[in-house]
Amino acid sequence: MRARYSGDIREGELGWLREQVAELAALPPVDDDGDRPRGLFLVTDERGTAATWQIRDGALHDQPAPDLTWLGD
């Protein structure tokens, strides 16, 4: 299943959102095939910085994404 979401939040709430995404990433497999949540979030701000949050292998991996700043425009 694929889903897309776009939204604006206040910068002060970014930590809360990151915690929510990390909790989703840590969800255990629900059946015998061992599939876990996977996904990619692109986070941009008004200063033109960008980062990716990758959900894979039960964890949230956070990386700067300077080549993707144009997506936040």
C-alpha positions in Angstrom: 0.0 0.0 0.0 1.3 3.5 -0.8 0.1 6.7 0.7 1.1 10.3 0.3 0.6 13.1 2.7 1.6 16.8 2.7 1.1 19.2 5.5 2.5 22.2 7.4 3.3 22.2 11.1 4.9 24.7 13.4 8.7 24.2 13.8 8.1 23.7 17.6 6.1 20.6 16.9 8.6 18.9 14.6 10.1 16.9 17.6 6.6 15.6 18.4 6.1 14.5 14.8 9.5 12.8 14.6 8.6 10.9 17.8 5.3 9.7 16.2 7.1 8.6 13.0 9.8 6.8 15.1 7.0 4.9 17.0 5.5 3.9 13.7 8.9 2.7 12.4 9.3 0.5 15.5 6.0 -1.3 15.1 6.6 -5.1 15.1 5.7 -7.3 12.1 2.0 -8.2 12.2 2.3 -11.6 10.4 4.8 -14.3 9.5 6.4 -12.7 6.5 8.1 -10.1 8.8 7.2 -7.0 6.9 7.6 -3.9 8.9 6.6 -0.3 8.1 8.7 1.4 5.4 8.5 4.9 4.1 10.2 8.2 3.3 9.4 11.7 4.7 10.9 14.8 3.2 11.0 17.6 5.8 11.7 21.2 4.6 11.6 24.6 6.3 11.4 28.3 5.5 15.2 28.6 5.6 15.5 26.3 2.6 16.9 23.3 4.4 15.7 19.8 3.8 16.1 16.4 5.5 14.8 12.9 4.8 13.3 10.6 7.5 13.6 7.0 6.2 11.6 4.3 7.9 13.2 0.9 7.5 14.3 -2.1 9.5 12.3 -0.9 12.5 14.1 2.4 12.9 13.9 6.0 11.7 17.0 7.2 9.8 17.4 11.0 9.6 19.7 12.5 7.0 20.3 16.0 5.5 19.0 16.3 1.9 20.5 19.4 0.4 19.8 18.2 -3.2 16.1 18.1 -2.4 15.5 21.6 -1.1 13.7 22.6 -4.3 10.8 20.2 -3.4 9.9 22.4 -0.5 9.1 25.4 -2.6 
